[in-house]
Amino acid sequence: MSKIRKRRLSVRLGLALALGLGLGLMPHRTVTPAETSADLQILKTSEAIVYKSPALVLYTIAVRNVGPDSATDVVVTDDLPLRPKDNVFLLPDAECSIPEGGTLMTCALGTIAPLETKRVRVSVRYRGARGVVQNTATVSSATLDPVPDNDSFTNTIIVGPQSKE
């Protein structure tokens, strides 16, 4: 065989091996679809940092899906730091509930598409001086979240004594 024919055969054989074709030398591999995932991020804000008692605090909880896929069955939970005389007002942004006499707010947000943000608003009337009030909201989903570190957020405010005017 000439050098040119050997070279052509070698190139064809190398290409066939690289592509895994025709020689039965490459192991059979089944390709399965990739698992879907959605990176959910949560942020909890209030209108101010310092309040005078009695304080009406409007919290806004924003949940953003940065993708790559839709997040399904998204739920926000927030154990509100309530005392017996405090009041909670749920605004109709989402399906939220708090059990009678409880403090754990649960909000069903449904499906959030990639790059979509859904918001929950809740007002709390804190009665009496409280000092530092920390409140953490957490988001979860039936869809795998590859970055769980941004699935909870703590908001800190100060509720001071009543002003003496």
N, C-alpha and C positions, 0 to 999 in steps of 0.2 A: 504494500500500500504506500502511496506517495505521502510525503510530509503534509501536503495541502489537504489531502483527503483525511489523514489522521487528525489534523487540526480541526477540520469541519466536524468530524465525528465527535471529537472531544468537546467542542463547543456545544453541539446539540445534546450530548449526554449530560453535560454540566447544566444546561438550561432545563432539561427534563428533570434532573434531580432537584434543582432549585425550585421548580414549580410543583414537584411531587407528582409528576405525570408519567404514566405509561410503564413504569418498571416495577411497580408493586413494592418498592423499597421503603416508601414513606408510610408510616402507620396511619390507619384510618382514624379520623378525629371528627367527632360530632360537635357542631357549633350550636350553642344554646344562646337564646337572646339574653342580652345583658339585663340585670336587675335594674328596675327604675329607682331613681333617687331624687331627692329634692332637699336642698339646703334651706331650711327655714331659719329666719332670724327674728328675734323679738326685741322690742324696745318699749319701755314703760316710762311715760313722762307725766309731769304735773305742771300746772300753770305757773307755779312759783316754788320756791324752796322753803321760805319761812312764812308761817301763817300765825295769826292770833286766834285764840280760842273764843268762841266756838268757830271752827274752821270748816268751810265747805270746800273740799278738794276734788277737782275734776281730774281723774287719771285717764290718759289715753294709752291704750295698748295697741301697738302696730305690729302685725306679723307679715313679713315679706318672704316670698319664695324666690330665691335667686337661682333656682333651677338645679339641674337641667330639665327635670320632668315636673309634672303636676304633683302636688301633695294632696293626698286624699284623707278624709276623716280627720281633719285638723281640729285639735282641741286645745284651748287655753285654760289653764288652771291658775288660780290666784288665791292664796290663803290670806284674806284681808285681816289686818291687825285691828280687830274691833273690840271695843269694850261694850258692856251691856247697854249703855245709853247712846251709843253711836248709831247713826242711820246710814243705810246704803240705798242708792237710787241707781237702778240699772237702766241705761239708755238703750233704745231699741236698735242698736247696731247689729246685734247678733243674737242667737239663741243662748241666753245666759240664765243661769239659775244659782240660787244659794239656798240650801236646805233651811227650813224653819229653825231658828236658833243657832244656825251654824255660821261659819266664816269662810268656807271654801267655795269660791265662785268658780263655776265651770261653764265655759262657752264653746258651743259647737260651731265651727266656722266652715265646715264642709270641705270642698275642694278649692285649693288655691293654685291657679295657673302660674307658670314660670313668669317672673318679673311682676307679679300682681301683689298688691298689699291689701290686707283687710284690717279694719280697726274695730276695737271694742272701747266704749267709753263707760266709765262708772264714776259716780259721785259718792263721796263719803263725807258725812258730817261728823267730825271729831269733836266731842264735847269735853272740855277741861284741858288743862295743860298736859301735854304728853311728852314733851322733849323730842328726842329723835324718834322718828317713825320710819322703819324700813319695811318695804313691801316688795315681794318677789313674784313675778309672773313667769310661767313656764309654758312652752308650746310643745305639743307632740303630734305625731301623725302616723297613719298606717304605712306610709311610704318611708323607706330607709332614708335617714338623714346622715350624710357623710361627715357633717361637721356639727357634732352635738354640743360643742362648747358655747355656741351662740343661741341655745334653746331656752335660756332663762335670763332675766334681767331684773336687777334690784333698783328700785327708786327710793331715795332717801329725802325726807322732808323734816322740818322742825315745826312742831305745834307749840307755840309759847303761851304764856298766860294771857288772860283777857286784858285788853288795853284799858287804862284808867284815864278817861278823858274828862 
